[in-house]
Amino acid sequence: MELFLQGLSQIANISTVVWMAIGSIVGIILGALPGLTATMGIALMMPIAFQLPTATGIGLLLAVYCGAVSGASIPAILIGIPGNPNAIATVEDGLLMTKSGKAGEALGGAVVASFIGGIGSLLVLVLFSPLVARLTLAFGPAEKTTLALVGLVIIASVSGNNILKGLLMGAFGMALAFLGTDPFSNQLRIPFAKVLATTPLSKGLDLTSALIGLFGISQVFFELSKPFEKVQKVEPIKIDKIFPPLRKLLDMWKIILSSLGIGTLIGAIPGTGASIAVFMAYNSAKTITENSKGKLEPLGTGALEGVFAPEVANNAVTGGALIPALALGIPGDAATAVLIGALMVKGVTPGFHLFATNMALVYAIFTTMLVANIFMALFQLLGVRLYPKVLSVPQQVLLPQILVLSFIGAYAVAGQATAVGIFNLGTALVMGLVGYVLKKDNYPIAPIVLGLILGGMFEENFRRAVKLAGGNYFVFLTKPICLLFIGFSILSIALPAIKQRRARTK
Protein backbone atom coordinates (compact mmCIF):
# COMPACT_ATOMS: atom_id res chain seq x y z
CA MET A 1 0.00 0.00 0.00
CA GLU A 2 2.86 2.35 0.80
CA LEU A 3 4.43 1.75 -2.62
CA PHE A 4 1.09 2.41 -4.31
CA LEU A 5 0.76 5.74 -2.46
CA GLN A 6 4.31 6.64 -3.49
CA GLY A 7 3.43 5.90 -7.11
CA LEU A 8 0.21 7.90 -6.86
CA SER A 9 2.11 10.88 -5.44
CA GLN A 10 4.26 10.96 -8.60
CA ILE A 11 1.26 11.77 -10.79
CA ALA A 12 -1.15 13.48 -8.36
CA ASN A 13 -0.45 16.98 -9.64
CA ILE A 14 -1.98 19.47 -12.05
CA SER A 15 0.92 19.22 -14.51
CA THR A 16 0.43 15.48 -15.07
CA VAL A 17 -3.35 15.84 -15.48
CA VAL A 18 -2.99 18.69 -17.99
CA TRP A 19 -0.33 16.91 -20.06
CA MET A 20 -2.38 13.70 -20.12
CA ALA A 21 -5.47 15.63 -21.23
CA ILE A 22 -3.43 17.20 -24.04
CA GLY A 23 -2.00 13.80 -24.98
CA SER A 24 -5.46 12.23 -25.12
CA ILE A 25 -6.82 14.95 -27.44
CA VAL A 26 -3.75 14.79 -29.67
CA GLY A 27 -4.05 10.98 -29.79
CA ILE A 28 -7.72 11.05 -30.79
CA ILE A 29 -7.01 13.56 -33.57
CA LEU A 30 -4.03 11.58 -34.87
CA GLY A 31 -6.00 8.32 -34.69
CA ALA A 32 -8.84 9.85 -36.69
CA LEU A 33 -6.55 10.99 -39.50
CA PRO A 34 -5.88 8.17 -42.00
CA GLY A 35 -2.29 6.98 -41.92
CA LEU A 36 -1.30 8.61 -38.61
CA THR A 37 -0.83 5.75 -36.14
CA ALA A 38 -0.41 5.57 -32.37
CA THR A 39 3.29 4.83 -32.87
CA MET A 40 3.72 8.01 -34.87
CA GLY A 41 1.83 10.01 -32.24
CA ILE A 42 4.03 8.69 -29.44
CA ALA A 43 7.15 9.44 -31.46
CA LEU A 44 5.96 13.01 -32.09
CA MET A 45 5.36 13.63 -28.37
CA MET A 46 8.57 12.02 -27.12
CA PRO A 47 10.66 15.25 -27.21
CA ILE A 48 8.12 16.83 -24.83
CA ALA A 49 7.97 13.71 -22.63
CA PHE A 50 11.75 13.79 -22.18
CA GLN A 51 11.50 17.24 -20.58
CA LEU A 52 8.91 16.08 -18.02
CA PRO A 53 9.28 13.96 -14.86
CA THR A 54 9.38 10.23 -15.64
CA ALA A 55 5.84 9.35 -14.50
CA THR A 56 4.34 12.46 -16.14
CA GLY A 57 6.18 11.82 -19.42
CA ILE A 58 5.07 8.19 -19.55
CA GLY A 59 1.51 9.31 -18.70
CA LEU A 60 1.58 11.73 -21.65
CA LEU A 61 2.73 8.98 -24.04
CA LEU A 62 0.15 6.48 -22.72
CA ALA A 63 -2.61 9.08 -23.18
CA VAL A 64 -1.56 9.54 -26.82
CA TYR A 65 -1.43 5.74 -27.22
CA CYS A 66 -4.96 5.11 -25.87
CA GLY A 67 -6.45 8.10 -27.67
CA ALA A 68 -4.98 7.16 -31.06
CA VAL A 69 -6.07 3.54 -30.84
CA SER A 70 -9.65 4.52 -30.01
CA GLY A 71 -9.82 7.56 -32.32
CA ALA A 72 -9.27 5.37 -35.39
CA SER A 73 -12.88 4.18 -35.07
CA ILE A 74 -14.28 7.67 -35.88
CA PRO A 75 -13.52 7.73 -39.65
CA ALA A 76 -14.11 3.96 -39.84
CA ILE A 77 -17.69 4.43 -38.65
CA LEU A 78 -18.51 7.70 -40.42
CA ILE A 79 -16.90 7.32 -43.84
CA GLY A 80 -15.65 3.72 -43.98
CA ILE A 81 -11.95 4.62 -43.80
CA PRO A 82 -10.10 3.19 -40.77
CA GLY A 83 -7.81 5.73 -39.13
CA ASN A 84 -5.21 2.95 -38.81
CA PRO A 85 -5.08 -0.85 -39.35
CA ASN A 86 -6.50 -1.49 -35.86
CA ALA A 87 -9.95 -0.26 -36.95
CA ILE A 88 -10.32 -2.31 -40.13
CA ALA A 89 -12.85 -4.73 -38.64
CA THR A 90 -14.98 -1.83 -37.36
CA VAL A 91 -15.67 -0.54 -40.87
CA GLU A 92 -18.38 -2.89 -42.11
CA ASP A 93 -20.98 -2.69 -39.34
CA GLY A 94 -19.97 0.81 -38.28
CA LEU A 95 -20.51 2.28 -41.75
CA LEU A 96 -23.81 0.41 -42.17
CA MET A 97 -25.03 1.85 -38.85
CA THR A 98 -24.16 5.34 -40.07
CA LYS A 99 -26.03 4.79 -43.33
CA SER A 100 -29.08 3.63 -41.38
CA GLY A 101 -29.09 6.76 -39.20
CA LYS A 102 -27.37 5.24 -36.16
CA ALA A 103 -24.08 7.14 -36.36
CA GLY A 104 -24.40 8.45 -32.80
CA GLU A 105 -25.09 5.01 -31.36
CA ALA A 106 -22.18 3.52 -33.32
CA LEU A 107 -19.75 6.23 -32.17
CA GLY A 108 -20.97 6.08 -28.57
CA GLY A 109 -20.86 2.28 -28.60
CA ALA A 110 -17.29 2.38 -29.91
CA VAL A 111 -16.27 4.68 -27.03
CA VAL A 112 -17.93 2.45 -24.41
CA ALA A 113 -16.34 -0.63 -25.98
CA SER A 114 -12.94 1.08 -26.07
CA PHE A 115 -13.23 2.01 -22.41
CA ILE A 116 -14.26 -1.53 -21.43
CA GLY A 117 -11.36 -2.98 -23.42
CA GLY A 118 -8.85 -0.54 -21.97
CA ILE A 119 -9.94 -0.92 -18.34
CA GLY A 120 -10.38 -4.69 -18.62
CA SER A 121 -6.89 -5.20 -20.03
CA LEU A 122 -5.51 -2.84 -17.36
CA LEU A 123 -6.99 -5.09 -14.65
CA VAL A 124 -5.29 -8.07 -16.26
CA LEU A 125 -2.06 -6.06 -16.47
CA VAL A 126 -2.21 -5.18 -12.77
CA LEU A 127 -3.28 -8.59 -11.47
CA PHE A 128 -1.67 -11.07 -13.81
CA SER A 129 1.23 -9.37 -15.66
CA PRO A 130 3.92 -11.72 -14.28
CA LEU A 131 1.80 -14.82 -15.02
CA VAL A 132 0.69 -13.72 -18.51
CA ALA A 133 4.25 -12.72 -19.32
CA ARG A 134 5.39 -16.26 -18.53
CA LEU A 135 2.60 -17.70 -20.70
CA THR A 136 3.55 -15.56 -23.68
CA LEU A 137 7.13 -16.80 -23.41
CA ALA A 138 5.75 -20.16 -24.53
CA PHE A 139 4.98 -18.68 -27.95
CA GLY A 140 7.87 -19.63 -30.17
CA PRO A 141 7.97 -19.62 -34.00
CA ALA A 142 5.76 -22.73 -34.26
CA GLU A 143 3.04 -21.26 -32.03
CA LYS A 144 3.12 -17.93 -33.89
CA THR A 145 2.79 -19.81 -37.20
CA THR A 146 -0.41 -21.53 -36.12
CA LEU A 147 -1.69 -18.26 -34.61
CA ALA A 148 -1.22 -16.64 -38.02
CA LEU A 149 -3.02 -19.63 -39.52
CA VAL A 150 -6.02 -18.88 -37.31
CA GLY A 151 -5.99 -15.32 -38.62
CA LEU A 152 -5.81 -16.49 -42.23
CA VAL A 153 -8.72 -18.88 -41.70
CA ILE A 154 -10.81 -15.90 -40.58
CA ILE A 155 -10.66 -14.73 -44.22
CA ALA A 156 -13.59 -17.07 -44.87
CA SER A 157 -15.74 -15.26 -42.31
CA VAL A 158 -15.00 -11.74 -43.58
CA SER A 159 -15.61 -12.63 -47.23
CA GLY A 160 -19.33 -11.98 -47.26
CA ASN A 161 -21.46 -14.30 -49.37
CA ASN A 162 -18.73 -15.22 -51.83
CA ILE A 163 -16.07 -17.21 -49.99
CA LEU A 164 -14.22 -18.00 -53.23
CA LYS A 165 -13.67 -14.28 -53.94
CA GLY A 166 -12.58 -13.79 -50.35
CA LEU A 167 -9.99 -16.57 -50.54
CA LEU A 168 -8.72 -15.19 -53.83
CA MET A 169 -8.30 -11.74 -52.26
CA GLY A 170 -6.58 -13.29 -49.24
CA ALA A 171 -4.11 -15.00 -51.55
CA PHE A 172 -3.55 -11.68 -53.34
CA GLY A 173 -2.82 -10.01 -50.00
CA MET A 174 -0.32 -12.73 -49.09
CA ALA A 175 1.40 -12.28 -52.45
CA LEU A 176 1.76 -8.57 -51.70
CA ALA A 177 3.22 -9.45 -48.28
CA PHE A 178 5.98 -11.48 -49.96
CA LEU A 179 7.27 -8.48 -51.93
CA GLY A 180 10.66 -7.20 -50.87
CA THR A 181 13.53 -9.33 -49.61
CA ASP A 182 13.66 -12.86 -48.29
CA PRO A 183 13.75 -12.62 -44.46
CA PHE A 184 16.51 -15.25 -44.22
CA SER A 185 18.71 -14.92 -47.31
CA ASN A 186 18.09 -11.15 -47.74
CA GLN A 187 17.77 -11.76 -51.49
CA LEU A 188 15.35 -9.65 -53.52
CA ARG A 189 12.34 -11.60 -54.69
CA ILE A 190 10.31 -8.91 -56.42
CA PRO A 191 9.57 -8.70 -60.15
CA PHE A 192 12.13 -6.65 -62.09
CA ALA A 193 14.50 -6.92 -59.12
CA LYS A 194 17.38 -5.12 -60.81
CA VAL A 195 15.20 -2.13 -61.64
CA LEU A 196 13.41 -1.94 -58.28
CA ALA A 197 16.39 -2.81 -56.06
CA THR A 198 17.04 0.86 -55.29
CA THR A 199 13.40 1.71 -54.53
CA PRO A 200 11.61 1.44 -51.14
CA LEU A 201 9.72 -1.58 -52.57
CA SER A 202 12.88 -3.61 -51.97
CA LYS A 203 11.93 -3.50 -48.27
CA GLY A 204 8.39 -4.62 -48.95
CA LEU A 205 5.04 -2.88 -49.42
CA ASP A 206 4.25 -0.20 -46.83
CA LEU A 207 1.17 -1.44 -44.95
CA THR A 208 -0.22 1.97 -44.00
CA SER A 209 0.05 3.35 -47.55
CA ALA A 210 -1.61 0.21 -48.94
CA LEU A 211 -4.37 0.50 -46.33
CA ILE A 212 -5.02 4.15 -47.17
CA GLY A 213 -5.24 3.27 -50.85
CA LEU A 214 -7.49 0.23 -50.45
CA PHE A 215 -9.98 1.86 -48.06
CA GLY A 216 -9.67 5.62 -48.55
CA ILE A 217 -8.65 6.47 -52.11
CA SER A 218 -10.59 3.57 -53.63
CA GLN A 219 -13.77 4.77 -51.91
CA VAL A 220 -13.27 8.26 -53.32
CA PHE A 221 -12.86 6.86 -56.84
CA PHE A 222 -15.88 4.62 -56.30
CA GLU A 223 -18.09 7.56 -55.26
CA LEU A 224 -16.78 9.77 -58.09
CA SER A 225 -17.66 7.05 -60.62
CA LYS A 226 -21.34 7.41 -59.78
CA PRO A 227 -23.52 9.72 -61.91
CA PHE A 228 -22.79 13.37 -61.11
CA GLU A 229 -25.47 15.08 -59.07
CA LYS A 230 -25.99 18.75 -58.37
CA VAL A 231 -24.86 19.99 -54.99
CA GLN A 232 -27.82 19.68 -52.69
CA LYS A 233 -28.32 20.91 -49.17
CA VAL A 234 -27.64 18.07 -46.79
CA GLU A 235 -29.78 17.93 -43.69
CA PRO A 236 -27.80 17.64 -40.45
CA ILE A 237 -27.83 14.20 -38.87
CA LYS A 238 -29.96 14.00 -35.77
CA ILE A 239 -28.40 12.03 -32.95
CA ASP A 240 -31.06 10.71 -30.59
CA LYS A 241 -28.93 8.50 -28.38
CA ILE A 242 -25.27 7.81 -27.79
CA PHE A 243 -25.00 5.21 -25.06
CA PRO A 244 -26.09 1.66 -25.90
CA PRO A 245 -29.00 0.42 -23.75
CA LEU A 246 -27.87 -1.37 -20.58
CA ARG A 247 -29.91 -4.39 -21.61
CA LYS A 248 -27.97 -4.55 -24.88
CA LEU A 249 -24.65 -4.51 -23.01
CA LEU A 250 -25.83 -7.32 -20.72
CA ASP A 251 -26.87 -9.38 -23.75
CA MET A 252 -23.40 -8.88 -25.24
CA TRP A 253 -21.49 -10.13 -22.18
CA LYS A 254 -20.11 -13.13 -24.04
CA ILE A 255 -18.87 -10.92 -26.88
CA ILE A 256 -17.28 -8.50 -24.41
CA LEU A 257 -15.48 -11.22 -22.44
CA SER A 258 -14.26 -13.08 -25.54
CA SER A 259 -13.04 -9.87 -27.20
CA LEU A 260 -11.36 -8.74 -23.99
CA GLY A 261 -9.58 -12.07 -23.61
CA ILE A 262 -8.51 -12.18 -27.26
CA GLY A 263 -7.25 -8.58 -27.27
CA THR A 264 -5.31 -8.91 -24.02
CA LEU A 265 -3.69 -12.22 -24.96
CA ILE A 266 -2.83 -11.20 -28.52
CA GLY A 267 -1.46 -7.88 -27.26
CA ALA A 268 0.76 -9.75 -24.80
CA ILE A 269 2.31 -11.88 -27.54
CA PRO A 270 5.22 -9.89 -29.01
CA GLY A 271 5.10 -9.31 -32.74
CA THR A 272 1.37 -9.89 -33.29
CA GLY A 273 -0.59 -6.67 -32.86
CA ALA A 274 -4.17 -5.42 -32.82
CA SER A 275 -4.81 -6.11 -36.52
CA ILE A 276 -4.97 -9.84 -35.76
CA ALA A 277 -6.90 -9.38 -32.51
CA VAL A 278 -9.76 -7.36 -34.05
CA PHE A 279 -10.46 -9.94 -36.75
CA MET A 280 -10.27 -12.82 -34.26
CA ALA A 281 -12.68 -10.95 -31.96
CA TYR A 282 -15.01 -10.19 -34.88
CA ASN A 283 -15.00 -13.84 -35.91
CA SER A 284 -15.67 -14.95 -32.33
CA ALA A 285 -18.54 -12.45 -32.06
CA LYS A 286 -19.99 -13.77 -35.31
CA THR A 287 -20.13 -17.28 -33.85
CA ILE A 288 -21.67 -16.00 -30.62
CA THR A 289 -24.40 -14.05 -32.41
CA GLU A 290 -25.26 -17.03 -34.60
CA ASN A 291 -25.82 -19.12 -31.47
CA SER A 292 -27.70 -16.44 -29.51
CA LYS A 293 -31.16 -17.63 -30.63
CA GLY A 294 -32.19 -14.18 -31.84
CA LYS A 295 -31.04 -12.19 -28.80
CA LEU A 296 -28.19 -10.59 -30.73
CA GLU A 297 -28.13 -9.11 -34.22
CA PRO A 298 -26.09 -10.93 -36.88
CA LEU A 299 -22.81 -9.25 -37.80
CA GLY A 300 -22.49 -7.63 -41.21
CA THR A 301 -25.98 -6.10 -41.03
CA GLY A 302 -25.13 -2.84 -39.29
CA ALA A 303 -25.16 -4.40 -35.83
CA LEU A 304 -23.73 -2.73 -32.75
CA GLU A 305 -22.17 -6.10 -31.93
CA GLY A 306 -19.99 -5.72 -35.03
CA VAL A 307 -18.61 -2.43 -33.66
CA PHE A 308 -18.32 -3.56 -30.06
CA ALA A 309 -16.28 -6.73 -30.61
CA PRO A 310 -13.34 -5.23 -32.54
CA GLU A 311 -13.27 -2.06 -30.43
CA VAL A 312 -13.10 -3.98 -27.14
CA ALA A 313 -10.29 -6.16 -28.56
CA ASN A 314 -8.55 -3.18 -30.14
CA ASN A 315 -8.19 -1.33 -26.85
CA ALA A 316 -7.57 -4.46 -24.81
CA VAL A 317 -4.37 -4.80 -26.83
CA THR A 318 -3.05 -1.59 -25.21
CA GLY A 319 -2.96 -3.15 -21.74
CA GLY A 320 -1.91 -6.53 -23.08
CA ALA A 321 1.05 -5.08 -24.98
CA LEU A 322 2.34 -3.44 -21.78
CA ILE A 323 2.59 -6.83 -20.04
CA PRO A 324 5.72 -8.08 -21.86
CA ALA A 325 6.98 -4.48 -22.18
CA LEU A 326 7.06 -3.90 -18.42
CA ALA A 327 7.57 -7.46 -17.15
CA LEU A 328 10.14 -8.63 -19.70
CA GLY A 329 11.36 -5.55 -21.52
CA ILE A 330 9.97 -7.04 -24.76
CA PRO A 331 7.64 -4.76 -26.79
CA GLY A 332 4.22 -6.20 -27.53
CA ASP A 333 3.83 -3.91 -30.55
CA ALA A 334 5.51 -0.96 -32.29
CA ALA A 335 3.98 1.62 -29.93
CA THR A 336 5.24 -0.12 -26.78
CA ALA A 337 8.66 -0.44 -28.42
CA VAL A 338 8.79 3.37 -28.51
CA LEU A 339 7.54 3.47 -24.89
CA ILE A 340 10.35 1.15 -23.81
CA GLY A 341 12.79 3.47 -25.55
CA ALA A 342 11.34 6.42 -23.63
CA LEU A 343 11.73 4.56 -20.31
CA MET A 344 15.32 3.63 -21.08
CA VAL A 345 16.20 7.22 -22.02
CA LYS A 346 14.86 8.17 -18.59
CA GLY A 347 17.21 5.61 -17.03
CA VAL A 348 14.48 3.03 -16.29
CA THR A 349 15.13 -0.51 -17.53
CA PRO A 350 11.94 -2.58 -17.98
CA GLY A 351 11.92 -6.18 -16.79
CA PHE A 352 12.21 -8.03 -13.51
CA HIS A 353 14.59 -5.38 -12.14
CA LEU A 354 11.91 -2.70 -12.55
CA PHE A 355 9.37 -4.70 -10.50
CA ALA A 356 11.99 -5.58 -7.87
CA THR A 357 13.49 -2.12 -7.31
CA ASN A 358 10.99 0.53 -8.49
CA MET A 359 7.51 -0.81 -7.83
CA ALA A 360 6.30 2.74 -7.03
CA LEU A 361 6.93 3.74 -10.65
CA VAL A 362 5.12 0.59 -11.84
CA TYR A 363 2.07 1.62 -9.80
CA ALA A 364 2.36 5.15 -11.23
CA ILE A 365 2.32 3.71 -14.77
CA PHE A 366 -0.74 1.57 -13.93
CA THR A 367 -2.54 4.66 -12.58
CA THR A 368 -1.69 6.79 -15.61
CA MET A 369 -3.09 4.01 -17.81
CA LEU A 370 -6.36 4.27 -15.89
CA VAL A 371 -6.44 8.08 -16.24
CA ALA A 372 -5.56 7.79 -19.95
CA ASN A 373 -8.58 5.54 -20.59
CA ILE A 374 -10.87 7.89 -18.63
CA PHE A 375 -9.69 10.91 -20.63
CA MET A 376 -10.02 8.95 -23.89
CA ALA A 377 -13.67 8.10 -23.13
CA LEU A 378 -14.46 11.61 -21.87
CA PHE A 379 -13.07 13.55 -24.84
CA GLN A 380 -14.46 11.16 -27.43
CA LEU A 381 -17.93 11.30 -25.91
CA LEU A 382 -17.79 15.11 -25.85
CA GLY A 383 -17.16 15.04 -29.59
CA VAL A 384 -19.75 12.43 -30.60
CA ARG A 385 -22.34 15.06 -31.55
CA LEU A 386 -19.67 16.97 -33.47
CA TYR A 387 -18.11 14.16 -35.53
CA PRO A 388 -21.22 13.33 -37.64
CA LYS A 389 -21.30 16.93 -38.93
CA VAL A 390 -18.68 15.80 -41.41
CA LEU A 391 -21.48 13.88 -43.14
CA SER A 392 -23.44 17.11 -43.56
CA VAL A 393 -20.79 18.31 -46.00
CA PRO A 394 -21.83 17.64 -49.64
CA GLN A 395 -19.85 14.82 -51.25
CA GLN A 396 -18.51 17.13 -53.95
CA VAL A 397 -16.74 19.03 -51.16
CA LEU A 398 -15.99 16.12 -48.82
CA LEU A 399 -14.44 13.68 -51.31
CA PRO A 400 -11.56 15.96 -52.43
CA GLN A 401 -10.77 16.64 -48.75
CA ILE A 402 -10.65 12.90 -48.01
CA LEU A 403 -8.38 12.42 -51.02
CA VAL A 404 -5.99 15.15 -49.86
CA LEU A 405 -5.91 13.83 -46.27
CA SER A 406 -5.27 10.30 -47.56
CA PHE A 407 -2.28 11.45 -49.61
CA ILE A 408 -0.96 13.51 -46.69
CA GLY A 409 -1.26 10.46 -44.43
CA ALA A 410 0.58 8.23 -46.90
CA TYR A 411 3.35 10.79 -47.30
CA ALA A 412 3.66 11.46 -43.56
CA VAL A 413 4.35 7.78 -42.79
CA ALA A 414 7.85 8.19 -44.23
CA GLY A 415 8.76 10.96 -41.78
CA GLN A 416 11.63 13.03 -43.16
CA ALA A 417 12.48 10.60 -45.98
CA THR A 418 11.14 12.56 -48.98
CA ALA A 419 11.89 9.87 -51.59
CA VAL A 420 10.11 7.23 -49.51
CA GLY A 421 7.18 9.58 -48.97
CA ILE A 422 6.78 10.10 -52.72
CA PHE A 423 6.98 6.35 -53.29
CA ASN A 424 4.30 5.84 -50.61
CA LEU A 425 2.08 8.30 -52.47
CA GLY A 426 2.45 6.14 -55.57
CA THR A 427 1.73 2.99 -53.55
CA ALA A 428 -1.45 4.51 -52.11
CA LEU A 429 -2.60 5.65 -55.56
CA VAL A 430 -1.96 2.24 -57.19
CA MET A 431 -3.66 0.37 -54.35
CA GLY A 432 -6.53 2.86 -54.56
CA LEU A 433 -7.03 2.03 -58.25
CA VAL A 434 -6.78 -1.69 -57.48
CA GLY A 435 -9.33 -1.32 -54.67
CA TYR A 436 -11.66 0.66 -56.95
CA VAL A 437 -11.61 -2.05 -59.65
CA LEU A 438 -12.23 -4.76 -57.03
CA LYS A 439 -15.10 -2.85 -55.42
CA LYS A 440 -16.75 -2.40 -58.82
CA ASP A 441 -16.83 -6.20 -59.15
CA ASN A 442 -17.92 -6.77 -55.52
CA TYR A 443 -14.64 -8.28 -54.34
CA PRO A 444 -14.15 -7.95 -50.54
CA ILE A 445 -11.23 -5.74 -49.45
CA ALA A 446 -10.75 -6.94 -45.86
CA PRO A 447 -9.21 -10.32 -46.88
CA ILE A 448 -6.46 -8.46 -48.80
CA VAL A 449 -5.46 -6.62 -45.64
CA LEU A 450 -5.56 -9.84 -43.59
CA GLY A 451 -3.31 -11.57 -46.11
CA LEU A 452 -0.99 -8.57 -46.23
CA ILE A 453 -0.68 -8.42 -42.43
CA LEU A 454 -0.41 -12.14 -41.72
CA GLY A 455 1.42 -13.37 -44.83
CA GLY A 456 4.86 -12.22 -43.74
CA MET A 457 4.31 -13.34 -40.15
CA PHE A 458 3.18 -16.80 -41.28
CA GLU A 459 6.05 -17.32 -43.72
CA GLU A 460 8.84 -16.10 -41.44
CA ASN A 461 7.73 -18.08 -38.39
CA PHE A 462 6.93 -21.20 -40.43
CA ARG A 463 10.39 -21.31 -41.95
CA ARG A 464 12.07 -20.51 -38.64
CA ALA A 465 10.10 -23.24 -36.81
CA VAL A 466 10.95 -25.87 -39.42
CA LYS A 467 14.61 -24.79 -39.44
CA LEU A 468 14.86 -25.00 -35.64
CA ALA A 469 13.25 -28.47 -35.78
CA GLY A 470 15.95 -29.69 -38.18
CA GLY A 471 13.68 -29.73 -41.22
CA ASN A 472 10.83 -31.57 -39.46
CA TYR A 473 7.59 -30.29 -40.98
CA PHE A 474 5.54 -32.17 -38.39
CA VAL A 475 6.89 -30.04 -35.55
CA PHE A 476 3.52 -28.22 -35.39
CA LEU A 477 1.80 -31.48 -34.41
CA THR A 478 4.08 -32.00 -31.40
CA LYS A 479 3.25 -28.80 -29.48
CA PRO A 480 0.02 -28.47 -27.42
CA ILE A 481 -0.55 -24.77 -28.22
CA CYS A 482 -0.07 -25.45 -31.95
CA LEU A 483 -2.57 -28.32 -31.81
CA LEU A 484 -5.04 -26.01 -30.04
CA PHE A 485 -4.75 -23.36 -32.77
CA ILE A 486 -4.90 -25.95 -35.56
CA GLY A 487 -8.05 -27.43 -34.02
CA PHE A 488 -9.57 -23.97 -33.74
CA SER A 489 -8.77 -23.31 -37.41
CA ILE A 490 -10.43 -26.56 -38.48
CA LEU A 491 -13.53 -25.80 -36.41
CA SER A 492 -13.70 -22.28 -37.86
CA ILE A 493 -14.01 -23.81 -41.32
CA ALA A 494 -16.07 -26.90 -40.46
CA LEU A 495 -18.80 -25.39 -38.27
CA PRO A 496 -20.09 -22.82 -40.81
CA ALA A 497 -20.06 -25.51 -43.52
CA ILE A 498 -22.05 -27.91 -41.29
CA LYS A 499 -24.57 -25.19 -40.44
CA GLN A 500 -25.05 -24.33 -44.12
CA ARG A 501 -25.56 -27.99 -44.94
CA ARG A 502 -28.16 -28.40 -42.20
CA ALA A 503 -29.96 -25.27 -43.35
CA ARG A 504 -30.14 -26.64 -46.89
CA THR A 505 -31.41 -29.97 -45.60
CA LYS A 506 -34.19 -28.28 -43.61
Buried (B, 14 or more C-beta within 10 A) or exposed (E): EEBBEBBBEBBEEEEBBEBBBBBBBBBBBBBBBBBBBBBBBBBEBBEBBEEBBBBBBBBBBBBBBBBBBBBBBBBBBBBBBBBBBBBBBBBBBBBBBBEEEBBBBBBBBBBBBBBBBBBBBBBBBBEBBEEBBEBBBEBBBBBBBBBBBBBBBBBBBBBBEEBEBBBBBBBBBBEBBBBBBEBEEEEBEBEEEEEBEEBBBBEBBBBBBBBBBBBBBBBBBBBBEEEEEEEEEEEEBEBEEBBBEEEBBEBBEBBBBBBBBBBBBBBBBBBBBBBBBBBBBBBBBBBBBBEBEEEBBBBBBBBBBBBBBBBBBBBBBBBBBBBBBBBBBBBBBBBBBBBBBBBEEBEBBBBEEBBEEBBBBBBBBBBBBBBBBBBBBBBBBEBBBEBBEBBEEEBBEBBEEBBEBBBBBBBBBBEEEEEBBBBBBBBBBBBBBBBBEBBEEEBBBBBBBBBBBBBBBBBBBBBBBBEEBEEEEEBBEEBEBBEEBBEBBEEBEEEBEEEEEEEEEE
